[in-house]
Amino acid sequence: MQHHLLSTKFFEKAKHMIPGGVNSPVRACKSVGAEPIFVEYGSGSWIWDVDGNSYLDFVCSWGPLILGHCHPEVVTAVKKAAETGSSFGIPTWNEVKLAEMIVQAVPSIEKVRLVNSGTEATMSAVRLARGYTGRKKIIKFNGCYHGHADSFLVKAGSGVATLGIPGSPGVPEEIVQNTVAVPFNDKKILQEVLDKEGDDVACIIVEPVPANMGVVLPDDDFLPFLRKITEDRGIVLIFDEVITGFRLSLGGAQDYFDIMPDLTCLGKIIGGGLPVGAYGGRSEIMDHIAPDGPVYQAGTLSGNPIATAAGIKTLEILSRPGTYESLQNKMDYLAEELKVLGKKYGIKCTIQKVASMMTCFFGQDGPIKNFDQASKSDTEFYGKYFRQMLQNGVYIAPSQFEAAFVSLAHSWDDLDFAIEATESSFKVLA
């Protein structure tokens, strides 16, 4: 039986100095009726907490750790970079090398600017789209989370949905009045909005596969529709591939679905576990960024030499033959076995997956196509499931509205361990 005495002690102390005791809200585990564990270290597909408990990890730092924890080649690259300097605020060759790897891998990107987070990437891409088009309004989709910049906290998913917050105090009405939120996969409503306001719309930003309301797949004709309607109206199409970039394939979701956006936002995997972000696209648009153009964006730590070293090694490993086939096979196996267990124990759930990411929507028995449908999931049951899995040595996201990730470090034995833990949990919960 696990105990979490040190984690509890650390959390109590943290709450005196850090708002809520955590540096990102969903980590507080409130929605699953638990308190956070404090991690001591990770290796491969496993993490260990400060109380000595071990957990098979399917959060993978919310997606970046596609190679698993402490991949030896990445560790070596980071150590080597750290020995030559942690930050300069002056160009280094690693920035150029990582940019070149991104441009070569992601089909629509001709030029790319490195930043420090996914939020920086999305807010910068929207500013660029506004500067390029001379228009003010942006369109996003309900349940898609693009970071915590003011413009995006309108019907956002992920942590906002987990905490039941409709938006956020501190965001002026005059800012969000230029953000229009429409249902994902709904071409009719989007068409109506564009017919009314299309001449004022600078960009449409979308997660090509939303993962912040749980994994929701686009209808077959939805992304092609977005591409055509934006081209017809001179609107910049932005793919937020902070999660899907280098996750669905080496070229991301745009390569996976063969749809080329105008701008792409990246993060997570391209930093190999270190803080990083990027946005890129057609040269015609990117040339509007300072110092070449008038749209200003800057960052002291952008292109950090340690983060870029980790990213370069990660992308190099992902480029090796068989990588994505291995990830796909593992996720296919895990998802199918979980479906079998759900039926066996009468647990109502819909499992949706793509490549190496998956969500089990509890209390649902049909495909989930938008945020309204996802929000009807049984979050109380998910909380019970989370706590059972934790006791059984498996760490899943402390929110119904997130994805589970498989990494290259997950072995077939690991997957069987997770399946056995799920069966044990379902037996208790059924």
Buried (B, 14 or more C-beta within 10 A) or exposed (E): EBEBEBBBEBBEEBEEEEEBBBEEBBBBBBBBBBBBBBBBEBBBBBBBBBBEBEBBBBBBBBBBBBBBBBBEBBBEBBEEBEEEEEEEEEEBEBBEBBBEBBBEBBBBBBBBBBBBBBBBBBBBBBBBBBBBBEBEBBBBBBBBBBBBBBBBBBBBBBBBBBBEEEEBEEBEEEEBEBBBBBBBBBBEEBBEBBEEEBEEBBBBBBBBBBBBBBBBBBBEEBBBBBBEBBEEEEBBBBBBBBBBBBBBBBBBBBBBBEBBBBBBBBBBBBBBBBBBBBBBBBEEBBEBBEEEBEBEBEBEBBBBBBBBBBBBBBBBBBEEEEBBEBBBBBBBBBBEBBBEBBEEBEBEBBBBBBBBBBBBBBBBEEEBBBBBBBBEBBBBBBBBBBBBBBBBBBBBBBBBBBBBBBBBBBBEEBBEBBBBBBBBBBEEBE
